């Protein structure tokens, strides 16, 4: 039977053999891609983060993904440097972590990333001193209160988007990186967004998406620059997570809780320069990649117009 198949194959014209070969290669590639996806999502072991250093620094740790990362890192036995703007919230988070993981040390640094970033970064430098900060989670970020056209973005919001999302992440990384370089080990994790990478466009969130595109490119460049120095730089690209910033209260299969995302995120630290740690998100990413960009743009624009309308209605009720 096999000989008959190959004999028949040999009798086919050249163009058929070329197409058959290309098709076979594509199927083989798809097979190995699927095997790799299963391995990295379900079988690949997480790295021992304590090998990078005994301390982890997290920005934006008082809520959402940053808070969940802080708890998960403490659970792994890492000491924490928590960087946020509200001292009361920093204390609450610190006390909560200590009540569950009393064996870890915690230092807090008050930094308003929408204010004097340089002064705040100096406080970070003074605090970490000679600490072996092995893991940096750049999580701090702001988004729009709700969808709006670019010309509707006021000066204050525009300034905060660029200052917090771009300048904050850049300068905190520059403050922490020299220590990692000195010790020749470290892991930098920058939290990006599917709004900049996964979907073709994010209309009515243009500046937010653009700042997250910066984070992705910044991370990729640093990954190449420092991979031979023992420093792993990564941009994590989540889709929707149940957070206040996303205005989603309940988690679901495709929208994880912050704890669910952080548990997945920890497993990917130290591997690919760009990743989507929560595996159902990668399924959505694959689905989106199959759609024509024009069709997705039309759907997304309509979806965001709905968010804008509801946001404007909410604003109107507040003014009444």
N, C-alpha and C positions, 0 to 999 in steps of 0.2 A: 504493500500500500504506500509506504513512504517513498520507495523508488519510483513508483508510478507518479506520485505527486511531484517529485523533483524532475522527472522526465517531462511531465506536462509543463512545468515551470520553465524549463530550458527551451521549450518550443515556442514560448511567448515572445512577442516583439520587444525590442529594447525599452521602449517607453513604458511598457507594462512592468518590466523587471525593475526599472528605476522607481516607479510609483510604489511597487510592492515593497522594495527595500526601504524607501522612505517611511512608508506606513508601518513597517515592522519596527524600525528604529524609534518611531514616535510611541508605539505601544510599549516597547521596552523601556523607554524613558519614563512614560507614565507609570509603569509598574514599579520602577525603582524610586520614583518620586513618592508614590503611595507608601512604599515600604519605609522610606526615610521619614515621612510624616508620622507614621505610626510609632516609629522608634523615638523620635525627638519629643513627641507629645505624651507618650505613655511608658516608654521603657528606659529612656536615657536617664542616668542618675544625676541628681543635682550636685553641684560642686559644694565642697566644704568651705563656706564663706569665711570661716575663721582663719583659713590659710592666707587670706588677703591681709588680715589684720584683726585686732580685737575690738576695734571701734567702727561704728557705722554712723554716717551723718545723713540726716534726712531733712529736706526742706519741705515746708507745708505739712507738718506732721500732726496737726490738731484736728484734722477732719479727713474724710474720704480715703483715697488710696494711700496717701502719705501716712495717715494714722494706722491703717491696716499694715503697711510695711513695717512701721515701727514695732508693732506688737509681734509680727512674725520674725523680725530680726532678733528681738529680745528673746523670743522662744528658742532661737538657735544659739543663744548664749552670747550674742554680741552686745557690747556696751554701746550706748547711744548718745549722739549729740543731736538734739532737737532744735531746729531753727524755724522760728515763726514770729509773727508780729504781735500776738496777744499773750502777754506773760501769764495771765490767769488761765487761759486755755492750755498753755504749755505746762503749767503746774498740774492741771487736772489730768492731762495725758500722762505726764511723768508719774504721778501718784498711782494712776490706774495700772500702768505697766509694772511699777514696783510692787504693787499688791499681788500681781500674778507671777512676776519673775523677780523676786527680791535679790537674786544673785548678781544682777547686772547693775552697772553704774550708769547714771544718766546726767548729762550736762545740758542746760538749756541756753540758747542764745536768742535774744530778741532782735529781730531784723524786720523792718517794714520794707518789703521789696518795691512798694510803690512810692517810697520816700527816699531817704538818703542811703542809697545802696552801698556807696563806698564806705561810709562809717560803719554800716552793718557788717560788711565783709571784713573790715579790720577787727571787729569784735570776734568774728568767726576765727580769724587767724590767731588771735590772742588765746582763744579758748582751746583750739586743737593743739597749739604749741607743739610739743613733742609726742602727742598721742599718735599711735599707729592707726590712723583712719584708713581702713582697707576697703570700705564700701561707701560710695557716695550715691544717694538717691536724690536726683534733682526732680522733685515732684511739684514744687510750687508753681502755680499758674492761675490765670484768670481767663474767663470767657465773656461773651456778651450776656447781659441779663436775659435777653431773648433776641431772636433773629431780627436783623434790620439791614437796610441798604447801606452801602458804604457812605453815602453822603449824610446819612442819619447818625453816624457814629460821632459822638461829641468829642471834644478835645481831651477831656479827662479820661474817658474810656480808651481812646486811641493811645494816649500816653501810657496808661497802665498796662495795656496789652503788650506793648513793645518793651516797656521797662521791666515788668515782672517776668514775662515769658521768655524774652530774649536776653536782656541785660542781666537779669537775676541769675539765670542758669549759667550764662557765660562767665560771670565774675566769681560765682561760688566754685565753679570748676577750676578756674585759674587759682583760687585760693587753696584748694585741696590737692591739686595735682602735683605740685612740687614735692610734697611729703611722700606721695606714692612713688614718684620718680626716684627719690633718694633711696627708698627701701626696695625699689624694683619690683613692686607688686601692688595691685589695686584693681578695683572694679568700679567703673562709673556707669550709672544707669540714668538715662534721661527719659522722662516720660513724654512721649510724643502723642499723636492723636491720629486715628483713622481719617479724620477730617482733612488731613494733609497728605496722607500716603495711600490709604486703601481706596477711597472713593475718588472719582475723576475730578469733582469740584464740590465745594461746600458754599453755595450761594447764600448771601445774607449773613455769612460768618467769615467774610473774606480776610479780614486782618488776623483773626484768631487762627484760621487755617494757615495763613502765611507765616505766622510766628512759629507754628509747629513744624512747618516745612523747613524752617531755619534749624530747628532742633534736630531734625533728621539728618540734614546735611552736615551740621556741626559735629554730630556724633560719628557719622561715617568717616569724616576726615580725621578726627582724633583717633578713631579705631585704627586707621592705617598708620598714623604718625607714631603711635605708642604701643602697638601690638608686640614689637620686638623689645620693648622695655618692661615686659611683664604686666602691663596694664590693659585690662579688657574694657573697652568702651562699647556701650550698647544703647540703642534707642528702642524702647518698648512702645509698641503701637496698639493700644487698646481701641476697641470700638466702644459702644455704650456700656458704661458701668453704673450701677445704682448709686449715684452720688448727688449731693445738693447742686453741684455745678452743672450736672446734666439734667437736673430737675426730674430725676427718676427716683421714686421712693421704694418700689418693690423690685426685687431681683427675679430673674427667670432663667431659663436655659440659655438664651442668647445674651442676657444682661446679667452678669454675675454681681454678687455683692462685693463690697470692697475687700472683705476677707478672702472671698473666693478668688478674686483677681490677684491679690498679693501672694497667696499660696502658690498660684501658678507662676507669677512673676519671679519668685525666688528660684524656682527650678531652672529658669533660663539664664540667670545671671552668669556671665563668663563665657557664654557661647556666641551665637551669631551677633553681628553688629546691628542688625534690625530684626525684630521678632514680634509676633503677636502671641503672647504666652497663653491666653485662654483659648483652648482649642476650638470651641464652637465659633469664636470670632474668625478663626482661619477658614472655617467652612463658608462663612458669609463673604469673606474676602475673595475666595475662589469663585463664588456665585457672581459677585459684582464684576469680577474680571471677565466674565463671559458675556456680559451685557454690552450693547452698543453705548458708547459714552453719551451720545445725544439723547437716548432714551432715559438713561440714568439722570442726566442733567435736568431733563424736563420733570421727572418724578421728584427729584430732590428740591428743585425750585418751588414746586407746588407745596411740598411738605413743609419747607421753611417759611413760606408765605403764611401757612396756617399757624405756625408758631408765632410769627410776627403779629398776626391778627389777635391771637389770644393774649399776647403780652401787652399790646396796646389797650385792649379792653380792661386788663387788670390795672394798668396805669390810670386809666380813666376813672375806674371805681375808687382808686386811692385818692384822687383829686376831688371827688365829690364830697 
